[in-house]
């Protein structure tokens, strides 16, 4: 039985313009063989939820370096779940203080990458943990 | 030594080196700068700079082509301005930090606005959720600006404001605050970043499409040239370009190409180049690669001098001078073992000083974790003071001038950057190059290349891909932005909206709309708007309707 190619949404919520990390990771994931959808900058959480549902992605990766993660991440996770997507892997990358990591994991973030994380780490985590969906 | 003797001796030494390296191979296959600019030789001698002509290529400090510095006696006459960029929470919170910095010997202020202000939204806008006061200070109306500069003498200090798309609005506020304090506009001194082109290239805080944005830049250029003679109109910034992943050469080339576009815009507005060019300044990133940075600063001055004199036919020597602010590279700092960042910042700051910077911000050790604490800011400022007062490097002008390697590298960086500028000229100038996505793609490629080099350990970041250690928890404190900042700021807008004269607000916004649709300079209309306590978003919304909005093409 064949499995679907893993689709990853790389998204930049909020007003934050720091997109170096998001673009590097998007390219690395594409080179690793995933299907990558990059939202571009300045997306509202609703826009990201819609993109995740429309593209029926396996993974949502949010990149936030502005300090607004506690306000934005919960809205995306809630929105995606509410829209009926049950088996999505949620990743967050950016400047996330230690104190915020446990609370974010509690609300459904599977993994958080802070500065210095390697591309390989992210790629192998997705390979291992992204939901497996059989081609119907 | 006769040159024949030198050539023979050098040839023999090279043979000796070859034999030595057969037995003891170099520790790396290839040596290169942090930007991956190859350093092909182990040693530099008079041979590698034999075409250097002292008067033509270096000159004396304060003289064309300014390779050795823009002032005649450099730091002997005046140290660089120590200017720490800061802003967080509400205007009240930041005003306290400013007073602390001024009391600690800092000579000028540098305002960091929060993300909503940078993007032209008010704190109570839905787009601002979670962002209020996080990356800078919240400024929505003139009332915030009044609080921000409360008790600070605007006729004595200089203020730099990092603001781009809404730069005309914030400049209007500064003028209005100064006038309220009894300081006439011709006396205020400071700098507006106002560099919209690098927003499309790298920093990504845009509102309108490039063409109308350039019209606003020309409006501020014209307004300042006529009314604010002591104001630096554009801080042409390589910083954000570099932080987004550019190499040192790309930073130099794209920034100077932006500078060329602004000079062109001023001339097209009908201004005489010598009336506005002296008030343009630059802003460099200063990264870890010590000599590459020094070469970049020196090459930049030489390139700009030639461009202004030969290409734009400027006659005033002040138009030829590349004056620059510098900031140490945020992107070089690590969240791992954050105390190590103090060493990185020291090396970078030293490079900026040896490169002849005119003003400097040193980053704090904790900035990969959050905005800096007071203690971390103090260490960063003291780092500059130690360089200035204890290291002795400020005793002499351009002490590395004449170094075989530094001069070779300065030439190399200039040559490569000039080739990029030629390419941008061929694309039709920077605005056209941006529309084609050229600089954006070059930077994305360089950023990806560097990340790959980190993964293969071709490039090393101490504590990240080598010399790592287990850290149970962060070894330093971080600054937490008061969670009430958002509520307090929203209440403040509501209060101002209640108190202000609504009909004056409406009339001034309608007048702004009319000016924007026509060809009048928008600045006087903005000054009127801010005096009536229009919010940043109200003014930006008027222009959004007229100019439209820019959307990220989302290339990667």
Contacts between the chains, C-beta under 8 A, distances in Angstrom:
chain1	res1	chain2	res2	distance
A	10	B	556	8.0
A	14	B	115	7.4
A	14	B	127	7.9
A	14	B	129	7.9
A	14	B	130	6.7
A	14	B	131	6.1
A	15	B	115	4.2
A	15	B	116	6.5
A	15	B	118	7.4
A	15	B	119	4.8
A	15	B	121	7.3
A	15	B	127	6.3
A	15	B	128	7.4
A	15	B	131	5.5
A	15	B	205	7.8
A	16	B	115	6.6
A	16	B	131	7.9
A	17	B	199	8.0
A	17	B	203	5.7
A	17	B	204	3.2
A	17	B	205	5.0
A	18	B	204	7.8
A	19	B	204	6.2
A	19	B	244	7.7
A	20	B	243	7.3
A	20	B	244	5.1
A	20	B	245	5.2
A	20	B	331	7.7
A	20	B	447	5.3
A	22	B	556	7.6
A	23	B	444	5.3
A	23	B	447	6.9
A	23	B	448	7.7
A	23	B	555	7.9
A	23	B	556	4.0
A	24	B	245	7.7
A	24	B	444	7.9
A	24	B	447	5.5
A	24	B	448	5.4
A	24	B	451	4.9
A	26	B	556	4.4
A	27	B	444	7.6
A	27	B	448	5.4
A	27	B	556	5.5
A	28	B	448	7.5
A	28	B	451	7.3
A	38	B	554	5.5
A	38	B	556	5.2
A	39	B	554	6.7
A	40	B	551	7.3
A	40	B	552	3.7
A	40	B	553	7.0
A	40	B	554	2.9
A	41	B	204	5.4
A	41	B	552	4.2
A	41	B	554	7.5
A	42	B	119	7.6
A	42	B	552	6.5
A	44	B	126	7.9
A	44	B	127	7.3
A	66	B	115	5.6
A	66	B	131	6.1
A	66	B	134	5.9
A	66	B	135	5.4
A	67	B	130	7.8
A	67	B	131	7.6
A	67	B	134	3.8
A	67	B	135	6.3
A	67	B	370	7.1
A	67	B	371	7.9
A	67	B	481	7.1
A	68	B	115	7.7
A	68	B	129	7.5
A	68	B	130	3.6
A	68	B	131	4.8
A	68	B	134	6.1
A	69	B	130	7.8
A	70	B	130	6.7
A	71	B	129	5.3
A	71	B	130	2.5
A	71	B	131	7.7
A	72	B	129	7.5
A	72	B	130	5.7
A	95	B	335	7.9
A	95	B	368	6.6
A	95	B	369	6.8
A	95	B	370	7.2
A	97	B	369	6.1
A	97	B	370	5.9
A	97	B	478	5.9
A	98	B	473	6.2
A	98	B	474	5.7
A	114	B	335	5.5
A	115	B	334	6.7
A	115	B	335	4.5
A	115	B	368	5.0
A	116	B	334	6.0
A	116	B	335	5.8
A	116	B	336	5.4
A	116	B	461	7.4
A	116	B	463	7.8
A	116	B	464	4.3
A	118	B	454	7.4
A	118	B	455	5.8
A	118	B	465	7.4
A	119	B	451	6.3
A	119	B	452	7.9
A	119	B	455	5.8
A	120	B	455	6.2
